[in-house]
């Protein structure tokens, strides 16, 4: 199967649930996870070398730390990960989270605050929430009522936070206070059934929002006000997350999944679960490391 011209490279990762695309200027590497495959992938940007490490539990996201190393969101906890040795050390447990829940997605805002979401692993109950890693080993809920929490993403000014409720096919926009609390929550984007389900999101250098479409076969780009500007089709139906990557943030790293697909569907879409590098004609911006 030939790939679209804007796909500059693709990696035959065959992830069950590829997620958490993220680029680290500190390590000059792109990272992503296979949640259900318990894997973290690292693409060394300069050499192009791809490596992976398998853990003994689901691994859900990564985020850069100002103090060095990375935060790793695991099944029901957060660890500190050394991506050179793959050694991890437990940082905080999600002791009060329902037992049926797991971590799902995370991002650091423009001033270094880490937000992350949880979800019902069976995707039945709206028991998930959006959390703030507020201080050393302290997590605070800032929004609740999610069956599947995805994102978030932040406007370039830092004024707005977008948060995805995937099961509702809705992307909310909220204002953010200096202490990380959210207010003025409103529906900004609503997916139709034909668009699939909104999954991971990121913001580009023009302050526009990119949205991965699970069962939608590509990426949507929206204005900050929620107007659809573009759709980028990809050769996999279950697109999950993306991040601008590289020294100039001029490539878009995109993950996908093949979990839940029938054998027939996998034959029809052999690139499902693969990871793609795109040239979409727009650049991203550097993420701020978490201040903790």
ABEGO torsion letter per residue (X at the ends): XBBBAABABBBBAGBABBBGBBBBAAAGBBBBBBAAAGBBBBBBAAAGBBBBBBBABBBABBBBBAAEEBBBBBAABBBBBBAAAGBBBBABBBAABBAABBBABBBBBAAGBBBBBBBBAAGABBABBBBBBABBGBBBBABBGBABBBOBBBBAAGABBBBBBAAAGBBBBBBBBAAGBBBGBBBABBBBAAAEBBBBBBBBAAGBBBBBBBGAGEBBBBBAAGBBABBBBBABABBABBBBBEAAGABBBBBBBABGBBAAAAAABAABGBBBBBBAGBBBBBBBBBAX
